[in-house]
Amino acid sequence: MAMTHVKRAFKYRFYPTDAQAAELSRTFGCVRKVYNMALQARSEAWTLRRERVNYNATSAMLTGWKRTGELSYLSEVSSVPLQQALRHLQGAFANFWQKRAKYPTFKSRKKSRRSAEYTSSAFRFRDGRLTLAKMDRPLDIVWSRPLPRGAAPSTVTVSQDSAGRWFVSLLCEDRPSMPAPVNTAVGIDAGITSLVTLSTGEKITNPRYGRKDRERLARAQRELSRKTEGSANRDKARLKVARVHARIADRRRDFLHKLTTRLVRENQTVVIEDLTVRNMLGSRTLARAIGDASWTEMRSMLEYKAQWYGRDLVAIDRWFPSSKLCSACGVIAAKMPLNVRAWECACGARHDRDVNAARNILAAGLAVAACGDGVRPQRSTPGGQSSVKQETSRPQRSRAAAQPRG
């Protein structure tokens, strides 16, 4: 069943006035300053006194900082984003203590994300007009899509990306529309030449937006490398590089959203492989192509959309021999190098490597969904061959861009 209500963030671009841009830039700087000072205080307290400092203690510190002459400028911006920065730091430490993340690091003026979070006490939203604290006029927002009917934002996050674009994200409670019930299921084999191959036999070509804009990006990076450090021309060249990256990311994200929405709406059960993308990015020959495919982002989209719309997403074990297993007779081939894109089983069945893998992934996923059967690496098989994929050998360079997984 679909979730009754979910928290959804609706992101829009806006164009601030000079005064608004200056106010937001000051707020970003103060948020970064407070976060770094609180992190330093908490780290020193633990290192020197073995004392854990919580959110309440850092909030009291913030009050004291505002009263000093050196940090009195912290009182010139809204206090809510500063308090939210302390809450985010508390969350970062909680994740660290529970071993879900590494130790929090300091925010950098040049590299860290420029953002500020406002809760309901620090903004006014009326008749589709959003006004933030310390501002006398609403933001000029481009409403590219409507908010849910009757939705009232609980949190507003303002950010500026590396390309200089301004965005506002409104967190609202929404009830996703339930798609028509279906009885179909699909297995998905991720690849590079074909971004996904479905168990139905359909192959969806990888648009490769990164490769299409590679020359434009290289030219912009060469121009950046020629500029003098700290000069205005270098800042302009840096923006050109950032805009190319933003163009690539935007187009890729748009394509993935459309693809994942289609897969979730058309199928009740979606089966994927639990790929270790981080390890696969260690390959010299395939790292760029794997990064451009963005499998991790695609899986993330499938996960939350399946949850929204009441669909089932099943991830089978990464060691399941989907490429080498004959979907007709169940025999596992001894070897299956990456350059083999089609093969014939001893039973006479001819297979397209990717379609066969997708069909095996679907069958394994349906077994998991039906009886809770776990798909784990088998230590031995009737044929005496290991079920672990034999895809670690490096293919010829001309074949490297075909597909890294079966």
C-alpha positions as CSV (number, residue, x, y, z in Angstrom):
1,M,0.0,0.0,0.0
2,A,1.1,3.6,-0.7
3,M,2.0,5.7,2.3
4,T,-0.8,7.9,3.5
5,H,1.3,11.0,3.8
6,V,4.9,11.6,3.1
7,K,7.3,14.6,3.5
8,R,8.3,15.8,0.0
9,A,10.6,18.7,-0.9
10,F,9.6,20.8,-3.9
11,K,12.6,22.6,-5.3
12,Y,12.3,25.8,-7.4
13,R,14.7,28.3,-8.8
14,F,14.4,32.0,-7.8
15,Y,16.1,35.3,-8.7
16,P,16.9,37.4,-5.6
17,T,17.4,41.2,-5.7
18,D,20.8,42.5,-4.8
19,A,19.7,43.2,-1.3
20,Q,18.3,39.7,-0.9
21,A,21.4,38.1,-2.4
22,A,23.6,40.1,0.0
23,E,21.5,39.1,3.0
24,L,21.5,35.4,2.0
25,S,25.2,35.4,1.5
26,R,25.7,36.9,5.0
27,T,23.5,34.2,6.3
28,F,25.4,31.4,4.6
29,G,28.7,32.8,6.0
30,C,27.2,33.0,9.6
31,V,25.8,29.4,9.3
32,R,29.2,28.1,8.3
33,K,30.9,30.0,11.1
34,V,28.6,28.8,13.8
35,Y,28.8,25.2,12.6
36,N,32.6,25.3,12.5
37,M,32.8,26.9,16.0
38,A,30.4,24.5,17.5
39,L,32.3,21.6,16.0
40,Q,35.6,22.8,17.3
41,A,34.1,23.3,20.8
42,R,32.6,19.8,20.9
43,S,35.9,18.3,19.6
44,E,38.0,20.1,22.2
45,A,35.6,19.2,25.0
46,W,36.0,15.6,24.2
47,T,39.7,15.7,23.5
48,L,40.7,17.6,26.6
49,R,38.0,16.7,29.2
50,R,36.3,13.6,27.7
51,E,33.1,15.6,27.9
52,R,30.2,15.2,25.4
53,V,28.6,18.5,24.4
54,N,25.0,18.3,23.2
55,Y,22.8,20.7,21.2
56,N,21.6,22.6,24.2
57,A,25.1,23.4,25.3
58,T,26.1,24.7,21.8
59,S,22.9,26.7,21.7
60,A,24.0,28.4,24.9
61,M,27.4,29.0,23.4
62,L,25.8,30.7,20.4
63,T,24.1,33.2,22.7
64,G,27.4,34.0,24.3
65,W,29.1,34.4,21.0
66,K,26.6,36.9,19.8
67,R,27.4,39.1,22.9
68,T,31.1,39.4,22.0
69,G,32.5,42.2,20.0
70,E,34.2,40.0,17.4
71,L,31.1,37.9,16.7
72,S,28.4,40.5,17.1
73,Y,27.6,40.3,13.4
74,L,25.9,36.9,14.1
75,S,23.0,38.9,15.5
76,E,22.5,40.7,12.2
77,V,21.0,37.6,10.4
78,S,18.1,35.5,11.3
79,S,18.8,33.3,14.4
80,V,16.8,30.3,13.0
81,P,19.3,29.2,10.3
82,L,22.0,29.4,13.0
83,Q,20.1,27.2,15.4
84,Q,19.3,24.7,12.5
85,A,23.1,24.5,11.8
86,L,23.6,23.4,15.4
87,R,20.8,20.8,15.0
88,H,22.5,19.5,11.8
89,L,25.7,19.2,13.7
90,Q,24.0,17.2,16.4
91,G,22.6,14.9,13.8
92,A,26.0,14.5,12.3
93,F,27.4,13.4,15.7
94,A,24.5,11.0,16.2
95,N,25.2,9.4,12.9
96,F,28.9,9.1,13.9
97,W,28.2,7.5,17.2
98,Q,25.8,5.0,15.6
99,K,28.6,4.2,13.0
100,R,26.5,5.4,10.1
101,A,28.9,8.1,9.1
102,K,32.4,9.4,9.6
103,Y,33.4,12.1,12.1
104,P,32.0,15.5,11.2
105,T,34.3,17.8,9.3
106,F,34.6,21.6,9.1
107,K,32.7,23.5,6.4
108,S,34.8,25.2,3.7
109,R,34.0,28.6,2.2
110,K,35.0,27.4,-1.3
111,K,33.9,23.7,-1.3
112,S,31.0,23.3,1.1
113,R,27.3,23.7,0.0
114,R,26.0,27.2,0.6
115,S,22.6,26.8,2.2
116,A,20.4,28.0,5.1
117,E,17.4,26.3,6.6
118,Y,14.4,28.3,7.9
119,T,11.6,26.8,10.0
120,S,8.0,28.1,10.1
121,S,8.9,30.9,12.6
122,A,11.3,32.4,10.2
123,F,9.3,32.7,7.0
124,R,5.8,33.7,5.8
125,F,4.0,31.9,3.0
126,R,0.8,33.4,1.8
127,D,-1.0,33.2,-1.5
128,G,2.0,31.6,-3.2
129,R,4.4,34.3,-2.0
130,L,7.4,33.4,0.2
131,T,9.0,36.0,2.4
132,L,12.0,35.1,4.6
133,A,13.0,36.7,7.9
134,K,15.0,39.9,7.7
135,M,13.6,40.6,4.2
136,D,11.0,43.2,3.3
137,R,9.8,41.6,0.1
138,P,9.0,38.0,-1.2
139,L,11.3,36.0,-3.3
140,D,10.9,36.0,-7.0
141,I,10.3,32.3,-7.4
142,V,9.7,30.5,-10.7
143,W,6.9,28.1,-9.9
144,S,7.7,25.4,-12.4
145,R,5.2,23.1,-10.8
146,P,2.4,23.7,-8.3
147,L,2.6,22.7,-4.7
148,P,0.1,20.1,-3.4
149,R,-3.3,21.6,-2.9
150,G,-3.6,23.1,0.6
151,A,0.1,22.4,1.3
152,A,1.8,24.6,3.9
153,P,5.7,24.4,4.0
154,S,7.1,23.4,7.3
155,T,10.7,24.1,6.4
156,V,12.3,26.2,3.7
157,T,15.9,25.7,2.6
158,V,17.6,28.3,0.5
159,S,20.8,27.3,-1.4
160,Q,23.2,28.5,-4.1
161,D,25.0,26.0,-6.3
162,S,28.5,26.3,-7.7
163,A,27.2,27.7,-10.9
164,G,25.7,30.7,-9.1
165,R,22.1,29.6,-9.4
166,W,19.7,30.2,-6.4
167,F,17.2,27.6,-5.3
168,V,14.5,27.3,-2.6
169,S,13.3,23.9,-1.4
170,L,9.9,23.8,0.4
171,L,9.3,20.8,2.6
172,C,5.6,19.9,2.6
173,E,3.3,17.0,3.6
174,D,1.9,15.3,0.6
175,R,-0.2,12.3,-0.3
176,P,1.1,10.8,-3.5
177,S,-1.5,9.8,-6.0
178,M,-1.8,6.0,-6.2
179,P,-1.1,4.6,-9.7
180,A,-3.4,2.0,-11.2
181,P,-2.8,-1.4,-9.7
182,V,-0.8,-3.8,-11.9
183,N,0.3,-7.4,-11.7
184,T,3.5,-7.1,-13.7
185,A,7.1,-7.5,-12.5
186,V,10.4,-6.6,-14.2
187,G,14.0,-7.4,-13.7
188,I,16.6,-4.8,-14.4
189,D,20.2,-5.4,-15.5
190,A,22.3,-2.2,-15.2
191,G,24.9,-1.5,-17.8
192,I,26.8,1.2,-19.7
193,T,26.0,0.9,-23.4
194,S,22.4,0.2,-22.4
195,L,21.7,2.0,-19.1
196,V,19.2,-0.7,-18.2
197,T,18.1,-3.9,-19.9
198,L,14.7,-5.1,-18.9
199,S,13.6,-8.8,-18.5
200,T,11.0,-8.0,-21.3
201,G,13.9,-7.7,-23.7
202,E,13.8,-3.9,-24.0
203,K,17.1,-2.0,-23.8
204,I,17.2,1.6,-22.8
205,T,20.2,3.4,-24.3
206,N,22.5,5.3,-21.9
207,P,22.4,8.9,-23.0
208,R,25.9,9.5,-21.7
209,Y,25.5,13.2,-21.0
210,G,29.0,13.4,-19.5
211,R,30.6,12.1,-22.7
212,K,28.6,14.4,-24.9
213,D,29.8,17.5,-23.0
214,R,33.3,16.3,-22.4
215,E,34.9,18.6,-25.0
216,R,33.0,21.6,-23.7
217,L,34.1,20.8,-20.2
218,A,37.7,20.2,-21.2
219,R,37.8,23.5,-23.0
220,A,36.4,25.4,-20.0
221,Q,38.8,23.7,-17.6
222,R,41.8,24.6,-19.9
223,E,40.7,28.2,-19.8
224,L,40.4,28.1,-16.0
225,S,43.9,26.7,-15.6
226,R,45.3,29.7,-17.5
227,K,43.8,32.3,-15.2
228,T,45.7,33.9,-12.3
229,E,44.8,32.7,-8.8
230,G,42.5,35.1,-7.0
231,S,41.7,37.2,-10.1
232,A,38.2,38.2,-11.3
233,N,38.8,36.4,-14.6
234,R,39.5,33.1,-12.7
235,D,36.2,33.5,-10.9
236,K,34.4,33.9,-14.3
237,A,36.2,30.9,-15.7
238,R,35.3,28.8,-12.7
239,L,31.6,29.7,-13.2
240,K,31.8,28.5,-16.8
241,V,33.2,25.1,-15.6
242,A,30.5,24.9,-12.9
243,R,27.7,25.7,-15.5
244,V,28.9,22.8,-17.7
245,H,28.8,20.4,-14.7
246,A,25.4,21.7,-13.8
247,R,24.1,21.1,-17.3
248,I,25.3,17.5,-17.3
249,A,23.9,16.8,-13.9
250,D,20.5,18.4,-14.7
251,R,20.0,16.5,-17.9
252,R,21.1,13.2,-16.3
253,R,18.8,13.7,-13.3
254,D,15.8,14.6,-15.6
255,F,16.4,11.4,-17.6
256,L,16.6,9.2,-14.5
257,H,13.5,10.7,-13.0
258,K,11.5,9.9,-16.1
259,L,12.9,6.4,-16.4
260,T,12.4,5.4,-12.7
261,T,8.9,6.9,-12.6
262,R,7.9,4.9,-15.7
263,L,9.4,1.6,-14.2
264,V,7.6,2.1,-10.9
265,R,4.3,3.0,-12.4
266,E,4.2,0.1,-14.9
267,N,5.3,-2.6,-12.6
268,Q,4.2,-3.8,-9.1
269,T,7.6,-5.5,-8.5
270,V,10.9,-4.2,-9.6
271,V,14.0,-6.3,-9.1
272,I,17.6,-5.0,-9.2
273,E,21.1,-6.1,-8.3
274,D,22.8,-4.9,-5.2
275,L,25.8,-3.4,-7.0
276,T,28.9,-2.1,-5.1
277,V,29.3,1.0,-7.3
278,R,31.9,2.5,-5.0
279,N,34.2,-0.5,-5.5
280,M,33.5,-0.6,-9.2
281,L,34.6,3.1,-9.5
282,G,38.2,1.9,-8.7
283,S,38.5,0.5,-12.3
284,R,40.7,2.8,-14.4
285,T,39.0,1.9,-17.7
286,L,35.4,2.0,-16.5
287,A,35.3,4.5,-13.7
288,R,34.3,7.5,-15.9
289,A,31.6,5.5,-17.7
290,I,30.2,4.1,-14.5
291,G,30.1,7.5,-12.9
292,D,28.3,8.9,-15.9
293,A,25.7,6.1,-15.7
294,S,24.8,7.1,-12.1
295,W,23.5,3.8,-11.0
296,T,23.5,4.8,-7.3
297,E,21.2,7.8,-8.0
298,M,18.9,5.6,-10.1
299,R,18.6,3.1,-7.3
300,S,17.8,5.8,-4.8
301,M,15.0,7.1,-7.0
302,L,13.6,3.6,-7.4
303,E,13.6,3.1,-3.6
304,Y,11.7,6.2,-2.5
305,K,9.3,6.1,-5.5
306,A,8.5,2.5,-4.8
307,Q,7.8,3.4,-1.2
308,W,5.6,6.4,-2.2
309,Y,3.5,4.4,-4.7
310,G,3.1,1.1,-2.9
311,R,5.4,-0.9,-5.2
312,D,7.9,-3.6,-4.2
313,L,11.6,-3.1,-4.8
314,V,13.7,-6.2,-4.4
315,A,17.6,-6.1,-4.5
316,I,19.2,-9.5,-5.0
317,D,22.7,-10.4,-3.9
318,R,25.5,-8.9,-5.9
319,W,27.2,-12.3,-6.3
320,F,24.2,-14.0,-7.9
321,P,25.5,-15.4,-11.3
322,S,22.9,-13.6,-13.4
323,S,25.1,-13.4,-16.5
324,K,26.4,-17.0,-16.5
325,L,23.1,-18.7,-15.5
326,C,21.1,-20.0,-18.4
327,S,17.5,-18.8,-17.9
328,A,16.2,-21.8,-19.9
329,C,17.8,-24.8,-18.2
330,G,19.5,-23.3,-15.1
331,V,23.1,-24.5,-16.0
332,I,25.9,-22.1,-15.0
333,A,28.6,-21.4,-17.6
334,A,32.2,-21.9,-16.5
335,K,33.3,-18.5,-17.7
336,M,31.7,-15.4,-19.1
337,P,34.2,-12.6,-19.9
338,L,33.0,-9.1,-20.4
339,N,33.5,-9.1,-24.1
340,V,31.0,-11.9,-24.6
341,R,27.7,-10.2,-25.3
342,A,25.9,-13.2,-26.7
343,W,26.3,-16.9,-26.0
344,E,24.7,-20.3,-26.5
345,C,24.0,-22.8,-23.8
346,A,24.6,-26.6,-24.1
347,C,20.8,-27.0,-24.1
348,G,20.6,-25.1,-27.4
349,A,19.3,-21.8,-26.0
350,R,20.9,-18.7,-27.4
351,H,21.1,-15.7,-25.1
352,D,21.7,-12.0,-25.3
353,R,23.9,-11.5,-22.3
354,D,22.0,-8.6,-20.8
355,V,18.5,-9.9,-21.5
356,N,19.4,-13.2,-20.0
357,A,20.8,-11.5,-16.9
358,A,17.7,-9.4,-16.5
359,R,15.5,-12.5,-16.7
360,N,17.5,-14.3,-14.1
361,I,17.4,-11.3,-11.9
362,L,13.6,-11.2,-12.2
363,A,13.3,-14.9,-11.3
364,A,15.6,-14.6,-8.3
365,G,13.7,-11.5,-7.1
366,L,10.3,-13.2,-7.4
367,A,11.6,-16.0,-5.3
368,V,12.6,-13.5,-2.6
369,A,9.2,-11.8,-2.8
370,A,7.2,-15.1,-2.8
371,C,8.9,-17.1,0.0
372,G,11.5,-14.8,1.5
373,D,14.3,-16.8,-0.1
374,G,17.6,-15.0,0.1
375,V,19.8,-14.9,-2.9
376,R,23.3,-15.6,-1.6
377,P,26.5,-16.8,-3.2
378,Q,26.5,-20.5,-3.4
379,R,29.6,-22.3,-2.3
380,S,29.1,-25.1,-4.8
381,T,26.7,-25.9,-7.6
382,P,25.7,-29.2,-9.2
383,G,28.1,-28.5,-12.1
384,G,30.9,-27.9,-9.7
385,Q,31.4,-24.3,-10.7
386,S,31.3,-21.3,-8.4
387,S,28.2,-19.1,-8.7
388,V,30.3,-16.0,-8.2
389,K,30.4,-13.9,-11.3
390,Q,33.6,-14.3,-13.3
391,E,33.9,-10.8,-14.5
392,T,37.1,-9.5,-13.0
393,S,39.3,-10.0,-16.0
394,R,40.2,-6.8,-17.8
395,P,38.8,-6.8,-21.4
396,Q,40.4,-5.1,-24.4
397,R,40.0,-1.3,-24.4
398,S,37.7,-1.4,-27.4
399,R,35.3,-3.6,-25.4
400,A,35.6,-1.8,-22.1
401,A,32.8,0.6,-22.7
402,A,30.3,-2.2,-23.5
403,Q,29.0,-3.2,-20.0
404,P,30.8,-3.8,-16.7
405,R,28.0,-6.0,-15.3
406,G,25.9,-8.8,-16.6
